[in-house]
Amino acid sequence: MGRGGDMRNVVDAVVGMRRQWRGGEGFDILHAWGLGPLTAAAAGWPGRIVWTPDDVCRTASIQWLKAIMACRDLRVVCDNATQRQMLIRSGIKPDCCHLIRPGADFARLRPRRDEELRRKLGFTPNQYVVLLVGESTRTAGHFAGIWAASILNELDSSYQVLLWGRGADANRVMRFVSRINKTPFLHNAQARLRRPVDLEDILPAADMVLMPATEAVPTLPICISMAAGVPIVAVASSTTAELLEDRQTAMLTATAAPRKLAERMHLLRSDSILQWALADRARAEAYEHFSFRRFLAEHRTLYAQVTVHTPPPAPHS
């Protein structure tokens, strides 16, 4: 259940699950992706539940999680160690929290720069495109990234910014740019292409990836960026520090101060050898640690553990 699943309406999902369970046509495990699907699963299915948060766990969602765990066999899948430790410190049992890092689908990645895609997004061949990675959310730090890029754009107009276009703050980011810079230098990928796109689709247009978040953020966009082999500049947050190492796989800075980010970005752009070394090492580590095959295998192992230790609920007559 969840994004990409076939039970998107909570009420319909609850009714459907109860009908299946009472008719003896249920399933062994229900895997809910996101808080809404978890709510539906708890209301409509009395059996085994596996939950993957679709974002960073907040205090309210942790309290709701505890309430469900009091009456359901529920396991949580965390995509980074920081999130798992935070849940454990909040009172979730360690044996109910499992760490399964994201898996990048390398078949979808195109390592070479795509000039046709860049043209469609509004860039010229001599412009330097910085991709603000991930969805534009409260924790993404995109406003700090815009400030850093605007500093560089003021000094060198070839610096341009690419925004994915997803997230609750995407429109706010666009309006923010219009206020601080009269010359357009921010391009919204989904608005330009006039269709929904995935992160893998727009990475070939980028010369650099910028990750300005200072708080915990979803790790999948980081893994995908590493696998794509695009040079990365990031703030050394709890999440990025798990995956990236300064001057090994990325250029890291201790804070999201725009001037510091701008310095790192300019330094990386001016050193082509360093760009190649960081991108090559990041791609190699992504292939080693974030393969989709490993991601699937670890989920199969978890499902097997859950079904062995817990009997399924008996359907009502």
C-alpha positions in Angstrom: 0.0 0.0 0.0 1.1 3.5 -0.7 2.7 5.4 -3.6 2.5 3.2 -6.7 0.1 0.8 -5.0 -3.5 0.0 -5.7 -5.0 1.1 -2.4 -4.7 4.9 -2.4 -8.0 5.9 -0.8 -7.9 5.1 3.0 -11.7 4.4 3.4 -11.9 2.1 0.3 -8.7 0.4 1.5 -10.1 -0.4 4.9 -13.4 -1.7 3.5 -11.5 -3.8 1.0 -9.1 -5.3 3.5 -11.9 -6.2 6.0 -13.9 -7.8 3.2 -10.9 -9.9 2.2 -10.0 -10.9 5.7 -13.5 -12.0 6.6 -13.8 -14.0 3.4 -10.6 -15.8 4.1 -8.9 -14.2 1.1 -6.4 -12.1 3.0 -2.6 -11.9 2.7 0.3 -12.9 4.9 1.9 -9.4 5.3 0.7 -5.9 4.6 3.5 -3.5 3.7 2.4 0.1 4.1 4.5 2.9 2.6 3.7 6.2 4.3 1.6 7.4 7.2 -1.8 7.4 5.4 -1.5 3.7 4.3 -0.3 2.8 7.8 -3.5 4.3 9.2 -5.6 2.3 6.7 -3.6 -0.9 7.5 -4.2 -0.5 11.3 -7.9 0.1 10.8 -8.6 -2.6 8.3 -6.1 -5.4 8.8 -5.5 -7.3 12.1 -2.4 -9.2 10.9 1.2 -8.6 10.3 2.2 -5.1 9.1 5.5 -3.8 7.8 5.8 0.0 7.6 8.2 2.2 5.7 7.9 5.9 6.5 7.6 8.1 3.4 9.4 11.0 5.1 11.3 11.7 8.3 9.4 10.5 11.4 7.9 13.4 13.3 6.8 13.4 17.0 3.1 13.0 16.1 3.7 10.1 13.8 5.9 8.4 16.4 3.1 8.6 19.0 0.7 7.2 16.4 3.1 4.4 15.7 3.4 3.5 19.3 -0.4 3.4 19.6 -0.6 1.0 16.7 2.2 -1.2 17.9 0.3 -1.7 21.2 -2.3 -3.7 19.4 -0.7 -4.9 16.1 2.3 -6.9 15.0 4.2 -4.1 13.3 7.8 -3.8 12.1 9.3 -0.5 10.9 11.8 -0.3 8.0 14.2 2.6 8.3 16.3 3.8 5.3 19.1 5.2 7.5 20.7 4.4 10.8 19.9 7.9 12.2 16.2 7.4 11.7 16.4 3.9 13.4 18.3 5.3 16.4 15.8 8.1 16.8 12.9 5.7 16.9 14.7 3.5 19.4 15.4 6.5 21.6 11.7 7.3 21.4 10.8 4.0 22.9 10.3 1.7 19.8 11.8 -1.8 20.5 15.1 -2.4 18.6 13.9 -5.7 17.3 10.9 -4.0 15.6 13.1 -1.5 13.8 15.0 -2.8 10.7 17.6 -0.9 8.7 17.2 -1.4 4.9 19.0 1.2 2.9 17.5 2.3 -0.4 18.3 0.7 -3.7 19.1 2.6 -6.8 17.9 1.2 -10.1 21.1 1.6 -12.1 19.4 0.6 -15.3 17.4 3.9 -15.3 20.5 6.1 -14.9 22.3 7.7 -17.8 25.8 8.7 -16.8 26.4 11.0 -19.7 25.4 14.7 -20.0 22.2 14.9 -22.1 22.3 18.1 -24.2 18.9 17.6 -25.7 17.4 17.4 -22.2 19.3 20.5 -21.1 17.9 22.4 -24.1 14.3 21.3 -23.2 14.9 22.6 -19.6 16.0 26.0 -21.0 19.8 25.7 -20.5 22.5 26.6 -23.0 25.6 24.4 -23.6 27.9 26.8 -21.8 25.8 27.1 -18.6 26.7 25.3 -15.4 23.7 23.5 -14.0 23.3 22.9 -10.2 20.6 20.5 -9.3 18.9 21.0 -5.9 18.4 17.4 -5.0 15.1 16.0 -3.6 11.7 17.4 -3.1 11.3 21.0 -1.9 10.1 20.5 1.7 10.6 22.2 5.0 13.7 20.2 5.8 15.3 20.1 2.3 17.2 23.4 2.8 16.5 24.6 -0.7 16.2 28.3 0.3 19.8 28.1 1.5 20.8 26.4 -1.7 19.2 29.2 -3.7 21.0 31.9 -1.7 24.3 30.1 -2.4 23.6 29.8 -6.1 22.5 33.4 -6.4 25.9 34.5 -5.0 27.7 32.5 -7.7 25.2 33.7 -10.4 25.9 37.3 -9.4 29.6 36.7 -10.0 29.2 34.4 -13.0 25.9 34.3 -14.9 26.7 30.8 -16.2 25.6 29.3 -12.9 22.0 28.1 -13.2 19.8 26.1 -10.8 17.6 23.1 -11.6 14.7 22.3 -9.3 12.9 19.0 -9.5 9.5 20.7 -9.0 8.1 18.3 -6.4 7.3 19.0 -2.8 5.1 21.4 -0.8 7.6 24.2 -1.0 8.3 24.1 -4.7 6.2 27.1 -5.6 7.5 29.1 -2.6 11.1 28.5 -3.8 10.2 29.8 -7.2 8.6 32.9 -5.8 11.6 33.4 -3.5 13.9 33.5 -6.5 11.8 36.0 -8.3 12.2 38.4 -5.3 15.9 38.1 -4.9 17.1 38.0 -8.5 15.6 39.8 -11.5 17.4 37.6 -14.0 15.9 34.1 -14.1 18.4 31.4 -13.1 16.1 28.8 -11.6 14.4 26.2 -13.8 11.6 24.0 -12.6 12.0 20.7 -14.3 8.4 19.5 -14.1 7.0 22.9 -15.1 9.5 23.2 -18.1 8.8 19.6 -19.3 5.1 19.9 -18.5 4.9 16.4 -17.1 5.8 14.5 -13.9 9.4 13.4 -14.0 11.5 11.2 -11.7 14.9 12.3 -10.3 16.7 9.8 -12.6 15.1 11.6 -15.6 16.7 15.0 -14.8 20.1 14.1 -13.4 21.7 13.9 -16.9 21.1 17.7 -17.2 23.1 18.5 -14.1 26.8 19.4 -13.8 26.6 19.3 -10.0 24.3 18.2 -7.2 23.7 20.4 -4.2 22.3 18.9 -0.9 21.9 21.9 1.5 19.7 20.1 4.1 20.8 20.4 7.8 18.1 18.0 9.1 17.4 14.4 8.5 16.0 13.8 5.0 15.1 10.8 2.8 18.2 9.0 1.6 17.1 7.7 -1.7 17.8 10.9 -3.6 21.3 10.9 -2.2 21.9 7.3 -3.3 20.5 8.0 -6.8 22.8 11.0 -7.2 25.8 9.0 -6.1 25.0 6.3 -8.6 24.5 8.8 -11.4 28.1 10.0 -11.0 27.4 13.7 -10.7 29.7 15.7 -8.4 28.1 16.4 -5.0 28.3 19.3 -2.6 26.4 18.8 0.7 26.0 19.9 4.3 27.4 17.3 6.7 24.0 16.5 8.4 23.2 13.3 10.3 21.9 11.7 7.1 24.5 12.8 4.6 27.3 11.9 6.9 26.2 8.3 6.8 26.6 8.1 3.1 29.1 10.7 2.0 32.7 11.5 3.0 34.4 14.8 2.6 36.8 14.9 -0.4 36.2 11.2 -1.0 32.7 11.1 -2.4 31.5 14.7 -2.0 32.5 18.2 -0.9 31.0 18.7 2.6 30.6 21.8 4.6 29.8 22.0 8.3 26.9 24.5 7.9 24.3 25.6 5.4 25.6 29.2 5.4 25.2 30.3 1.8 28.7 31.7 1.5 30.2 28.4 2.7 28.1 26.5 0.2 29.1 28.9 -2.6 32.8 28.5 -1.7 32.5 24.7 -1.9 30.6 24.8 -5.2 33.1 27.2 -6.8 36.0 25.2 -5.6 34.6 22.0 -7.0 33.7 23.5 -10.3 37.3 24.9 -10.8 38.9 21.5 -10.2 38.0 19.1 -12.9 40.2 16.3 -11.5 38.5 16.5 -8.2 35.1 16.4 -9.8 36.0 13.2 -11.6 37.5 11.6 -8.5 34.6 12.4 -6.3 32.0 11.3 -8.8 33.8 8.1 -9.6 34.2 7.1 -6.0 30.6 7.9 -5.2 29.3 5.9 -8.1 31.5 2.9 -7.1 30.2 3.0 -3.5 26.6 3.3 -4.7 27.1 0.2 -6.8 28.6 -1.6 -3.8 26.1 -0.6 -1.1 22.9 0.6 -2.8 22.0 -2.0 -5.4 18.4 -2.7 -6.0 19.0 -6.4 -5.9 20.3 -6.1 -2.3 17.3 -3.9 -1.4 14.9 -6.6 -2.6 16.8 -9.4 -0.9 16.8 -7.7 2.5 13.0 -7.2 2.2 12.5 -10.9 1.4 14.5 -11.8 4.4 12.4 -9.5 6.6 9.2 -10.9 5.2 10.4 -14.4 6.0 11.3 -13.5 9.5 8.0 -11.9 10.2 5.9 -14.8 8.8 8.0 -17.4 10.7 7.6 -15.7 14.1 3.9 -14.7 13.9 0.9 -16.7 12.9 -1.6 -15.0 10.6 -5.0 -13.9 12.1 -8.0 -16.2 11.8 -10.7 -14.7 9.6 -14.1 -14.0 11.2 -17.0 -16.0 9.9 
